[in-house]
Amino acid sequence: MRPDTPAENVDHTTEAARLERTAGLYPEDTEALLLRAAAHLELSGDRPAATALYDRLLSSGDGLENPYLIRALKASNLWEYGHEAEARAIIDGIRTASPRDPAPWVIVAEALESHDELETAQEIFTEATRLLSGDAPKPPQSTHPLFFGRHRVRRMLGLPHDDWDTLADTLHSMPVTLDELHDPKRVWSLGSDNPAELEAEISRLRAELGAYREALSRPFPVAILHWPKAELTELLTAYPSLTSEYPSHEDHLSTIEASLRELSASGTPNLGVVTGTVPSYEAFAASEGTTPADATLLPQYATTLAARGRAVTWPPERTAVCWCGTDRTYGDCHGTQA
């Protein structure tokens, strides 16, 4: 499917099958590709087939990058076609495990919310917010959906604002405030005969739709290719002509950060870093019918890795591990560059 294909023109069953075939060609990307395939199957209405893909991933071993995300998606999907007890058991297991990734928390809380389990949803949003952000005055970007979801559920429960609700509104960037977006009485205006009320509600819904699109949109990033030191040494040993592209590993890393900062300053959105390996690059070159020594192949390889879901978003949080692969935080590593 082309990235610019309108959603209404997507054949979700066909797209899911294509992604499954692609996963067979790129085993290292199986997790990302099958998760996208499962999402298409859910959209097509074939929820049992989506569950089968989640089970296939969970039974594949201990090498999963996001096992709790897969479990959360499976629970949400199961509940939608009548397997409530199993979904609740998975949700309880996720809460016990306390993953450090916000995504599984958001998914299970929203699953509960969609089935009118507002009290439990509020508990989970609060539990996750406390675990992952604590009392930080500027919580990481990845935790913002926790604050927004918690605000929404508490508004529906009629609970008074607390400090985290106030913080959520400051994190919110849409023109309509969170209090307006999350007002339970808004739905009443949809049945009104007053054109002014209907127009106001349409404006609110447009703002909310914009927020959802911003949160859910995952376009392919503009990605810069990164070679770990050992991989770059192997690459240049096998293909010395690429030395002109990579004079040294230190220069390579500095060039990546500088290029990303330049792109960001020019207004380019959705930037990322993809990490290459020599076997993968050689296989890509073979698929293109050319030699790996061809330097013009490098940006194409980076774009292909990004399209396969291998990109890491740039810039990372200052307290997150740096994109270059060291154990240092980004703020103490390449994030210190002027």
Salt bridges, closest charged atoms under 4 A:
ASP4 OD2 - ARG2 NH2 2.61
GLU15 OE2 - ARG18 NH2 2.72
GLU20 OE1 - ARG56 NH1 3.40
GLU28 OE2 - ARG308 NH2 2.57
ASP29 OD2 - ARG308 NE 2.45
ASP29 OD1 - ARG310 NE 2.76
GLU42 OE1 - ARG47 NH1 3.10
ASP55 OD1 - LYS74 NZ 2.56
GLU65 OE2 - ARG310 NH1 3.88
GLU80 OE2 - HIS115 NE2 3.13
GLU84 OE2 - ARG88 NE 2.83
GLU86 OE2 - LYS74 NZ 3.81
GLU110 OE2 - ARG152 NH2 3.53
GLU113 OE2 - ARG152 NE 2.69
GLU117 OE2 - ARG88 NH2 2.50
GLU123 OE1 - ARG95 NH2 3.94
GLU127 OE1 - ARG95 NH2 2.86
ASP162 OD2 - ARG150 NH2 2.61
ASP162 OD2 - ARG154 NH2 3.48
ASP165 OD1 - ARG150 NH1 3.64
ASP165 OD2 - ARG154 NE 2.84
ASP179 OD1 - HIS151 NE2 3.24
ASP179 OD1 - ARG155 NE 3.59
ASP179 OD1 - HIS161 NE2 2.91
GLU180 OE1 - ARG204 NE 3.56
ASP183 OD1 - ARG155 NH2 3.96
GLU201 OE2 - ARG186 NH2 3.22
GLU201 OE1 - ARG204 NH1 3.10
GLU208 OE1 - ARG186 NH2 3.22
GLU257 OE2 - ARG261 NE 2.81
